[in-house]
Amino acid sequence: MQFVNEQMEGDEEMTLKQKRTIILVAVIIVAAVMGRLAVRAFMNTLLGGTLFGGNFL
């Protein structure tokens, strides 16, 4: 019963599962963005283009 009471009192605090879920979603979003940038950079080197969309020299 003590565990149930502690859980009811701690509703305003985030549980460990919620924290893990939020961190996991943030990591997935960052990984997707970084992955897209890496693929873009790789394809640009193969195709001889510039990553920044124009002549920068």
PQR file of N, CA, C, O and H, with PARSE charges and radii, in Angstrom:
ATOM      1  N   MET A   1       0.809  -1.203   0.000 -0.4000 1.5000
ATOM      2  CA  MET A   1       0.000   0.000   0.000 -0.0000 2.0000
ATOM      3  C   MET A   1       0.853   1.269   0.000  0.5500 1.7000
ATOM      4  O   MET A   1       0.445   2.303  -0.529 -0.5500 1.4000
ATOM      5  N   GLN A   2       2.024   1.178   0.590 -0.4000 1.5000
ATOM      6  CA  GLN A   2       2.881   2.354   0.662 -0.0000 2.0000
ATOM      7  C   GLN A   2       3.291   2.800  -0.746  0.5500 1.7000
ATOM      8  O   GLN A   2       3.358   3.997  -1.026 -0.5500 1.4000
ATOM      9  H   GLN A   2       2.355   0.338   1.019  0.4000 1.0000
ATOM     10  N   PHE A   3       3.563   1.844  -1.618 -0.4000 1.5000
ATOM     11  CA  PHE A   3       3.960   2.170  -2.988 -0.0000 2.0000
ATOM     12  C   PHE A   3       2.840   2.899  -3.726  0.5500 1.7000
ATOM     13  O   PHE A   3       3.091   3.855  -4.460 -0.5500 1.4000
ATOM     14  H   PHE A   3       3.508   0.872  -1.390  0.4000 1.0000
ATOM     15  N   VAL A   4       1.603   2.443  -3.528 -0.4000 1.5000
ATOM     16  CA  VAL A   4       0.463   3.082  -4.188 -0.0000 2.0000
ATOM     17  C   VAL A   4       0.294   4.510  -3.684  0.5500 1.7000
ATOM     18  O   VAL A   4       0.036   5.416  -4.476 -0.5500 1.4000
ATOM     19  H   VAL A   4       1.399   1.666  -2.933  0.4000 1.0000
ATOM     20  N   ASN A   5       0.436   4.722  -2.385 -0.4000 1.5000
ATOM     21  CA  ASN A   5       0.308   6.067  -1.827 -0.0000 2.0000
ATOM     22  C   ASN A   5       1.404   6.984  -2.352  0.5500 1.7000
ATOM     23  O   ASN A   5       1.141   8.143  -2.675 -0.5500 1.4000
ATOM     24  H   ASN A   5       0.645   3.986  -1.742  0.4000 1.0000
ATOM     25  N   GLU A   6       2.628   6.478  -2.439 -0.4000 1.5000
ATOM     26  CA  GLU A   6       3.725   7.288  -2.965 -0.0000 2.0000
ATOM     27  C   GLU A   6       3.475   7.642  -4.421  0.5500 1.7000
ATOM     28  O   GLU A   6       3.777   8.751  -4.861 -0.5500 1.4000
ATOM     29  H   GLU A   6       2.842   5.536  -2.177  0.4000 1.0000
ATOM     30  N   GLN A   7       2.926   6.702  -5.157 -0.4000 1.5000
ATOM     31  CA  GLN A   7       2.665   6.948  -6.563 -0.0000 2.0000
ATOM     32  C   GLN A   7       1.561   7.995  -6.729  0.5500 1.7000
ATOM     33  O   GLN A   7       1.648   8.842  -7.618 -0.5500 1.4000
ATOM     34  H   GLN A   7       2.680   5.801  -4.799  0.4000 1.0000
ATOM     35  N   MET A   8       0.542   7.951  -5.898 -0.4000 1.5000
ATOM     36  CA  MET A   8      -0.539   8.929  -5.989 -0.0000 2.0000
ATOM     37  C   MET A   8      -0.052  10.324  -5.617  0.5500 1.7000
ATOM     38  O   MET A   8      -0.483  11.308  -6.218 -0.5500 1.4000
ATOM     39  H   MET A   8       0.472   7.263  -5.175  0.4000 1.0000
ATOM     40  N   GLU A   9       0.827  10.421  -4.649 -0.4000 1.5000
ATOM     41  CA  GLU A   9       1.341  11.721  -4.235 -0.0000 2.0000
ATOM     42  C   GLU A   9       2.261  12.317  -5.295  0.5500 1.7000
ATOM     43  O   GLU A   9       2.351  13.540  -5.403 -0.5500 1.4000
ATOM     44  H   GLU A   9       1.177   9.622  -4.160  0.4000 1.0000
ATOM     45  N   GLY A  10       2.936  11.497  -6.068 -0.4000 1.5000
ATOM     46  CA  GLY A  10       3.923  11.979  -7.024 -0.0000 2.0000
ATOM     47  C   GLY A  10       3.383  12.164  -8.422  0.5500 1.7000
ATOM     48  O   GLY A  10       4.136  12.055  -9.389 -0.5500 1.4000
ATOM     49  H   GLY A  10       2.863  10.504  -5.980  0.4000 1.0000
ATOM     50  N   ASP A  11       2.093  12.444  -8.558 -0.4000 1.5000
ATOM     51  CA  ASP A  11       1.516  12.619  -9.886 -0.0000 2.0000
ATOM     52  C   ASP A  11       2.084  13.830 -10.616  0.5500 1.7000
ATOM     53  O   ASP A  11       2.227  13.809 -11.839 -0.5500 1.4000
ATOM     54  H   ASP A  11       1.481  12.533  -7.772  0.4000 1.0000
ATOM     55  N   GLU A  12       2.410  14.888  -9.868 -0.4000 1.5000
ATOM     56  CA  GLU A  12       2.907  16.085 -10.531 -0.0000 2.0000
ATOM     57  C   GLU A  12       4.345  15.914 -11.013  0.5500 1.7000
ATOM     58  O   GLU A  12       4.793  16.654 -11.889 -0.5500 1.4000
ATOM     59  H   GLU A  12       2.294  14.905  -8.875  0.4000 1.0000
ATOM     60  N   GLU A  13       5.061  14.961 -10.459 -0.4000 1.5000
ATOM     61  CA  GLU A  13       6.427  14.707 -10.901 -0.0000 2.0000
ATOM     62  C   GLU A  13       6.414  13.735 -12.076  0.5500 1.7000
ATOM     63  O   GLU A  13       5.529  12.888 -12.197 -0.5500 1.4000
ATOM     64  H   GLU A  13       4.697  14.360  -9.748  0.4000 1.0000
ATOM     65  N   MET A  14       7.403  13.878 -12.923 -0.4000 1.5000
ATOM     66  CA  MET A  14       7.503  12.975 -14.060 -0.0000 2.0000
ATOM     67  C   MET A  14       8.079  11.648 -13.598  0.5500 1.7000
ATOM     68  O   MET A  14       9.025  11.602 -12.812 -0.5500 1.4000
ATOM     69  H   MET A  14       8.122  14.567 -12.825  0.4000 1.0000
ATOM     70  N   THR A  15       7.502  10.590 -14.089 -0.4000 1.5000
ATOM     71  CA  THR A  15       8.011   9.277 -13.735 -0.0000 2.0000
ATOM     72  C   THR A  15       9.246   8.973 -14.572  0.5500 1.7000
ATOM     73  O   THR A  15       9.529   9.656 -15.557 -0.5500 1.4000
ATOM     74  H   THR A  15       6.733  10.628 -14.727  0.4000 1.0000
ATOM     75  N   LEU A  16       9.963   7.958 -14.173 -0.4000 1.5000
ATOM     76  CA  LEU A  16      11.167   7.561 -14.897 -0.0000 2.0000
ATOM     77  C   LEU A  16      10.822   7.139 -16.323  0.5500 1.7000
ATOM     78  O   LEU A  16      11.578   7.409 -17.257 -0.5500 1.4000
ATOM     79  H   LEU A  16       9.733   7.403 -13.373  0.4000 1.0000
ATOM     80  N   LYS A  17       9.683   6.479 -16.484 -0.4000 1.5000
ATOM     81  CA  LYS A  17       9.271   6.039 -17.821 -0.0000 2.0000
ATOM     82  C   LYS A  17       8.991   7.242 -18.722  0.5500 1.7000
ATOM     83  O   LYS A  17       9.348   7.228 -19.900 -0.5500 1.4000
ATOM     84  H   LYS A  17       9.070   6.259 -15.725  0.4000 1.0000
ATOM     85  N   GLN A  18       8.356   8.280 -18.181 -0.4000 1.5000
ATOM     86  CA  GLN A  18       8.086   9.476 -18.979 -0.0000 2.0000
ATOM     87  C   GLN A  18       9.385  10.175 -19.366  0.5500 1.7000
ATOM     88  O   GLN A  18       9.530  10.635 -20.499 -0.5500 1.4000
ATOM     89  H   GLN A  18       8.065   8.292 -17.224  0.4000 1.0000
ATOM     90  N   LYS A  19      10.316  10.255 -18.442 -0.4000 1.5000
ATOM     91  CA  LYS A  19      11.608  10.879 -18.749 -0.0000 2.0000
ATOM     92  C   LYS A  19      12.337  10.103 -19.833  0.5500 1.7000
ATOM     93  O   LYS A  19      12.890  10.686 -20.767 -0.5500 1.4000
ATOM     94  H   LYS A  19      10.198   9.881 -17.522  0.4000 1.0000
ATOM     95  N   ARG A  20      12.332   8.780 -19.699 -0.4000 1.5000
ATOM     96  CA  ARG A  20      13.000   7.960 -20.719 -0.0000 2.0000
ATOM     97  C   ARG A  20      12.346   8.136 -22.074  0.5500 1.7000
ATOM     98  O   ARG A  20      13.036   8.202 -23.091 -0.5500 1.4000
ATOM     99  H   ARG A  20      11.884   8.307 -18.940  0.4000 1.0000
ATOM    100  N   THR A  21      11.016   8.213 -22.102 -0.4000 1.5000
ATOM    101  CA  THR A  21      10.304   8.370 -23.367 -0.0000 2.0000
ATOM    102  C   THR A  21      10.639   9.708 -24.014  0.5500 1.7000
ATOM    103  O   THR A  21      10.879   9.771 -25.220 -0.5500 1.4000
ATOM    104  H   THR A  21      10.455   8.159 -21.276  0.4000 1.0000
ATOM    105  N   ILE A  22      10.656  10.772 -23.228 -0.4000 1.5000
ATOM    106  CA  ILE A  22      10.966  12.094 -23.772 -0.0000 2.0000
ATOM    107  C   ILE A  22      12.398  12.137 -24.295  0.5500 1.7000
ATOM    108  O   ILE A  22      12.649  12.680 -25.371 -0.5500 1.4000
ATOM    109  H   ILE A  22      10.461  10.721 -22.248  0.4000 1.0000
ATOM    110  N   ILE A  23      13.328  11.575 -23.550 -0.4000 1.5000
ATOM    111  CA  ILE A  23      14.723  11.544 -23.990 -0.0000 2.0000
ATOM    112  C   ILE A  23      14.862  10.711 -25.257  0.5500 1.7000
ATOM    113  O   ILE A  23      15.594  11.091 -26.171 -0.5500 1.4000
ATOM    114  H   ILE A  23      13.125  11.134 -22.675  0.4000 1.0000
ATOM    115  N   LEU A  24      14.169   9.581 -25.320 -0.4000 1.5000
ATOM    116  CA  LEU A  24      14.231   8.726 -26.501 -0.0000 2.0000
ATOM    117  C   LEU A  24      13.694   9.446 -27.730  0.5500 1.7000
ATOM    118  O   LEU A  24      14.289   9.355 -28.803 -0.5500 1.4000
ATOM    119  H   LEU A  24      13.574   9.272 -24.577  0.4000 1.0000
ATOM    120  N   VAL A  25      12.585  10.157 -27.593 -0.4000 1.5000
ATOM    121  CA  VAL A  25      12.017  10.903 -28.718 -0.0000 2.0000
ATOM    122  C   VAL A  25      12.987  11.997 -29.171  0.5500 1.7000
ATOM    123  O   VAL A  25      13.179  12.201 -30.370 -0.5500 1.4000
ATOM    124  H   VAL A  25      12.101  10.231 -26.720  0.4000 1.0000
ATOM    125  N   ALA A  26      13.597  12.698 -28.215 -0.4000 1.5000
ATOM    126  CA  ALA A  26      14.556  13.749 -28.568 -0.0000 2.0000
ATOM    127  C   ALA A  26      15.758  13.175 -29.308  0.5500 1.7000
ATOM    128  O   ALA A  26      16.224  13.762 -30.284 -0.5500 1.4000
ATOM    129  H   ALA A  26      13.441  12.532 -27.241  0.4000 1.0000
ATOM    130  N   VAL A  27      16.263  12.032 -28.850 -0.4000 1.5000
ATOM    131  CA  VAL A  27      17.411  11.395 -29.506 -0.0000 2.0000
ATOM    132  C   VAL A  27      17.035  10.939 -30.911  0.5500 1.7000
ATOM    133  O   VAL A  27      17.836  11.069 -31.837 -0.5500 1.4000
ATOM    134  H   VAL A  27      15.885  11.555 -28.057  0.4000 1.0000
ATOM    135  N   ILE A  28      15.826  10.406 -31.081 -0.4000 1.5000
ATOM    136  CA  ILE A  28      15.383   9.958 -32.406 -0.0000 2.0000
ATOM    137  C   ILE A  28      15.294  11.144 -33.368  0.5500 1.7000
ATOM    138  O   ILE A  28      15.702  11.036 -34.525 -0.5500 1.4000
ATOM    139  H   ILE A  28      15.176  10.300 -30.329  0.4000 1.0000
ATOM    140  N   ILE A  29      14.766  12.270 -32.897 -0.4000 1.5000
ATOM    141  CA  ILE A  29      14.652  13.454 -33.761 -0.0000 2.0000
ATOM    142  C   ILE A  29      16.032  13.969 -34.156  0.5500 1.7000
ATOM    143  O   ILE A  29      16.269  14.274 -35.325 -0.5500 1.4000
ATOM    144  H   ILE A  29      14.435  12.358 -31.958  0.4000 1.0000
ATOM    145  N   VAL A  30      16.943  14.067 -33.191 -0.4000 1.5000
ATOM    146  CA  VAL A  30      18.306  14.534 -33.485 -0.0000 2.0000
ATOM    147  C   VAL A  30      19.003  13.571 -34.442  0.5500 1.7000
ATOM    148  O   VAL A  30      19.697  14.006 -35.361 -0.5500 1.4000
ATOM    149  H   VAL A  30      16.751  13.819 -32.241  0.4000 1.0000
ATOM    150  N   ALA A  31      18.825  12.269 -34.235 -0.4000 1.5000
ATOM    151  CA  ALA A  31      19.455  11.277 -35.109 -0.0000 2.0000
ATOM    152  C   ALA A  31      18.913  11.374 -36.534  0.5500 1.7000
ATOM    153  O   ALA A  31      19.668  11.231 -37.496 -0.5500 1.4000
ATOM    154  H   ALA A  31      18.262  11.915 -33.489  0.4000 1.0000
ATOM    155  N   ALA A  32      17.616  11.614 -36.673 -0.4000 1.5000
ATOM    156  CA  ALA A  32      17.028  11.735 -38.008 -0.0000 2.0000
ATOM    157  C   ALA A  32      17.584  12.957 -38.736  0.5500 1.7000
ATOM    158  O   ALA A  32      17.913  12.882 -39.920 -0.5500 1.4000
ATOM    159  H   ALA A  32      17.003  11.731 -35.891  0.4000 1.0000
ATOM    160  N   VAL A  33      17.687  14.075 -38.030 -0.4000 1.5000
ATOM    161  CA  VAL A  33      18.217  15.296 -38.649 -0.0000 2.0000
ATOM    162  C   VAL A  33      19.684  15.108 -39.029  0.5500 1.7000
ATOM    163  O   VAL A  33      20.087  15.450 -40.141 -0.5500 1.4000
ATOM    164  H   VAL A  33      17.420  14.136 -37.069  0.4000 1.0000
ATOM    165  N   MET A  34      20.483  14.563 -38.107 -0.4000 1.5000
ATOM    166  CA  MET A  34      21.902  14.352 -38.393 -0.0000 2.0000
ATOM    167  C   MET A  34      22.088  13.333 -39.518  0.5500 1.7000
ATOM    168  O   MET A  34      22.992  13.476 -40.341 -0.5500 1.4000
ATOM    169  H   MET A  34      20.156  14.285 -37.204  0.4000 1.0000
ATOM    170  N   GLY A  35      21.250  12.321 -39.554 -0.4000 1.5000
ATOM    171  CA  GLY A  35      21.325  11.325 -40.620 -0.0000 2.0000
ATOM    172  C   GLY A  35      21.038  11.929 -41.976  0.5500 1.7000
ATOM    173  O   GLY A  35      21.719  11.630 -42.957 -0.5500 1.4000
ATOM    174  H   GLY A  35      20.516  12.204 -38.885  0.4000 1.0000
ATOM    175  N   ARG A  36      20.020  12.787 -42.029 -0.4000 1.5000
ATOM    176  CA  ARG A  36      19.703  13.448 -43.302 -0.0000 2.0000
ATOM    177  C   ARG A  36      20.850  14.348 -43.750  0.5500 1.7000
ATOM    178  O   ARG A  36      21.194  14.385 -44.931 -0.5500 1.4000
ATOM    179  H   ARG A  36      19.467  13.030 -41.232  0.4000 1.0000
ATOM    180  N   LEU A  37      21.440  15.074 -42.802 -0.4000 1.5000
ATOM    181  CA  LEU A  37      22.567  15.935 -43.163 -0.0000 2.0000
ATOM    182  C   LEU A  37      23.760  15.116 -43.650  0.5500 1.7000
ATOM    183  O   LEU A  37      24.447  15.513 -44.592 -0.5500 1.4000
ATOM    184  H   LEU A  37      21.161  15.044 -41.842  0.4000 1.0000
ATOM    185  N   ALA A  38      24.004  13.980 -43.012 -0.4000 1.5000
ATOM    186  CA  ALA A  38      25.125  13.129 -43.427 -0.0000 2.0000
ATOM    187  C   ALA A  38      24.891  12.579 -44.829  0.5500 1.7000
ATOM    188  O   ALA A  38      25.813  12.543 -45.643 -0.5500 1.4000
ATOM    189  H   ALA A  38      23.447  13.657 -42.248  0.4000 1.0000
ATOM    190  N   VAL A  39      23.668  12.152 -45.115 -0.4000 1.5000
ATOM    191  CA  VAL A  39      23.357  11.632 -46.454 -0.0000 2.0000
ATOM    192  C   VAL A  39      23.484  12.744 -47.485  0.5500 1.7000
ATOM    193  O   VAL A  39      24.013  12.524 -48.574 -0.5500 1.4000
ATOM    194  H   VAL A  39      22.918  12.181 -44.454  0.4000 1.0000
ATOM    195  N   ARG A  40      23.002  13.939 -47.148 -0.4000 1.5000
ATOM    196  CA  ARG A  40      23.128  15.074 -48.072 -0.0000 2.0000
ATOM    197  C   ARG A  40      24.583  15.398 -48.365  0.5500 1.7000
ATOM    198  O   ARG A  40      24.955  15.623 -49.517 -0.5500 1.4000
ATOM    199  H   ARG A  40      22.572  14.118 -46.263  0.4000 1.0000
ATOM    200  N   ALA A  41      25.405  15.422 -47.323 -0.4000 1.5000
ATOM    201  CA  ALA A  41      26.822  15.738 -47.507 -0.0000 2.0000
ATOM    202  C   ALA A  41      27.501  14.674 -48.364  0.5500 1.7000
ATOM    203  O   ALA A  41      28.299  14.996 -49.244 -0.5500 1.4000
ATOM    204  H   ALA A  41      25.103  15.240 -46.388  0.4000 1.0000
ATOM    205  N   PHE A  42      27.184  13.415 -48.108 -0.4000 1.5000
ATOM    206  CA  PHE A  42      27.778  12.325 -48.884 -0.0000 2.0000
ATOM    207  C   PHE A  42      27.357  12.403 -50.346  0.5500 1.7000
ATOM    208  O   PHE A  42      28.190  12.258 -51.240 -0.5500 1.4000
ATOM    209  H   PHE A  42      26.535  13.153 -47.393  0.4000 1.0000
ATOM    210  N   MET A  43      26.074  12.629 -50.594 -0.4000 1.5000
ATOM    211  CA  MET A  43      25.596  12.717 -51.975 -0.0000 2.0000
ATOM    212  C   MET A  43      26.185  13.939 -52.683  0.5500 1.7000
ATOM    213  O   MET A  43      26.480  13.884 -53.877 -0.5500 1.4000
ATOM    214  H   MET A  43      25.397  12.747 -49.868  0.4000 1.0000
ATOM    215  N   ASN A  44      26.354  15.026 -51.958 -0.4000 1.5000
ATOM    216  CA  ASN A  44      26.947  16.213 -52.572 -0.0000 2.0000
ATOM    217  C   ASN A  44      28.389  15.973 -52.975  0.5500 1.7000
ATOM    218  O   ASN A  44      28.829  16.464 -54.014 -0.5500 1.4000
ATOM    219  H   ASN A  44      26.114  15.072 -50.988  0.4000 1.0000
ATOM    220  N   THR A  45      29.138  15.220 -52.163 -0.4000 1.5000
ATOM    221  CA  THR A  45      30.520  14.932 -52.556 -0.0000 2.0000
ATOM    222  C   THR A  45      30.553  14.008 -53.765  0.5500 1.7000
ATOM    223  O   THR A  45      31.419  14.146 -54.629 -0.5500 1.4000
ATOM    224  H   THR A  45      28.781  14.821 -51.319  0.4000 1.0000
ATOM    225  N   LEU A  46      29.617  13.069 -53.832 -0.4000 1.5000
ATOM    226  CA  LEU A  46      29.585  12.174 -54.991 -0.0000 2.0000
ATOM    227  C   LEU A  46      29.193  12.919 -56.262  0.5500 1.7000
ATOM    228  O   LEU A  46      29.736  12.653 -57.335 -0.5500 1.4000
ATOM    229  H   LEU A  46      28.914  12.956 -53.130  0.4000 1.0000
ATOM    230  N   LEU A  47      28.255  13.846 -56.141 -0.4000 1.5000
ATOM    231  CA  LEU A  47      27.743  14.541 -57.314 -0.0000 2.0000
ATOM    232  C   LEU A  47      28.522  15.808 -57.639  0.5500 1.7000
ATOM    233  O   LEU A  47      28.245  16.459 -58.646 -0.5500 1.4000
ATOM    234  H   LEU A  47      27.815  14.062 -55.270  0.4000 1.0000
ATOM    235  N   GLY A  48      29.485  16.166 -56.809 -0.4000 1.5000
ATOM    236  CA  GLY A  48      30.319  17.328 -57.083 -0.0000 2.0000
ATOM    237  C   GLY A  48      29.647  18.654 -56.796  0.5500 1.7000
ATOM    238  O   GLY A  48      30.100  19.690 -57.282 -0.5500 1.4000
ATOM    239  H   GLY A  48      29.710  15.637 -55.991  0.4000 1.0000
ATOM    240  N   GLY A  49      28.587  18.646 -56.025 -0.4000 1.5000
ATOM    241  CA  GLY A  49      27.889  19.893 -55.701 -0.0000 2.0000
ATOM    242  C   GLY A  49      28.448  20.517 -54.439  0.5500 1.7000
ATOM    243  O   GLY A  49      29.385  20.006 -53.825 -0.5500 1.4000
ATOM    244  H   GLY A  49      28.219  17.805 -55.630  0.4000 1.0000
ATOM    245  N   THR A  50      27.849  21.632 -54.071 -0.4000 1.5000
ATOM    246  CA  THR A  50      28.226  22.254 -52.810 -0.0000 2.0000
ATOM    247  C   THR A  50      27.110  22.008 -51.809  0.5500 1.7000
ATOM    248  O   THR A  50      25.932  22.036 -52.163 -0.5500 1.4000
ATOM    249  H   THR A  50      27.087  22.048 -54.570  0.4000 1.0000
ATOM    250  N   LEU A  51      27.475  21.772 -50.586 -0.4000 1.5000
ATOM    251  CA  LEU A  51      26.497  21.471 -49.548 -0.0000 2.0000
ATOM    252  C   LEU A  51      25.659  22.691 -49.211  0.5500 1.7000
ATOM    253  O   LEU A  51      24.539  22.553 -48.721 -0.5500 1.4000
ATOM    254  H   LEU A  51      28.433  21.749 -50.298  0.4000 1.0000
ATOM    255  N   PHE A  52      26.187  23.895 -49.469 -0.4000 1.5000
ATOM    256  CA  PHE A  52      25.518  25.112 -49.024 -0.0000 2.0000
ATOM    257  C   PHE A  52      24.743  25.798 -50.135  0.5500 1.7000
ATOM    258  O   PHE A  52      24.276  26.922 -49.951 -0.5500 1.4000
ATOM    259  H   PHE A  52      27.098  24.007 -49.867  0.4000 1.0000
ATOM    260  N   GLY A  53      24.596  25.153 -51.277 -0.4000 1.5000
ATOM    261  CA  GLY A  53      23.690  25.641 -52.305 -0.0000 2.0000
ATOM    262  C   GLY A  53      24.261  26.648 -53.288  0.5500 1.7000
ATOM    263  O   GLY A  53      23.495  27.230 -54.055 -0.5500 1.4000
ATOM    264  H   GLY A  53      24.975  24.240 -51.426  0.4000 1.0000
ATOM    265  N   GLY A  54      25.547  26.879 -53.304 -0.4000 1.5000
ATOM    266  CA  GLY A  54      26.097  27.827 -54.266 -0.0000 2.0000
ATOM    267  C   GLY A  54      27.605  27.904 -54.171  0.5500 1.7000
ATOM    268  O   GLY A  54      28.236  27.155 -53.425 -0.5500 1.4000
ATOM    269  H   GLY A  54      26.169  26.406 -52.680  0.4000 1.0000
ATOM    270  N   ASN A  55      28.165  28.808 -54.927 -0.4000 1.5000
ATOM    271  CA  ASN A  55      29.614  28.995 -54.889 -0.0000 2.0000
ATOM    272  C   ASN A  55      29.971  29.793 -53.653  0.5500 1.7000
ATOM    273  O   ASN A  55      29.523  30.927 -53.484 -0.5500 1.4000
ATOM    274  H   ASN A  55      27.652  29.416 -55.533  0.4000 1.0000
ATOM    275  N   PHE A  56      30.773  29.204 -52.795 -0.4000 1.5000
ATOM    276  CA  PHE A  56      31.166  29.926 -51.593 -0.0000 2.0000
ATOM    277  C   PHE A  56      32.649  30.258 -51.592  0.5500 1.7000
ATOM    278  O   PHE A  56      33.168  30.756 -50.594 -0.5500 1.4000
ATOM    279  H   PHE A  56      31.137  28.283 -52.932  0.4000 1.0000
ATOM    280  N   LEU A  57      33.346  29.988 -52.707 -0.4000 1.5000
ATOM    281  CA  LEU A  57      34.762  30.353 -52.807 -0.0000 2.0000
ATOM    282  C   LEU A  57      34.915  31.611 -53.646  0.5500 1.7000
ATOM    283  O   LEU A  57      36.033  32.085 -53.850 -0.5500 1.4000
ATOM    284  H   LEU A  57      32.925  29.583 -53.519  0.4000 1.0000
TER
END
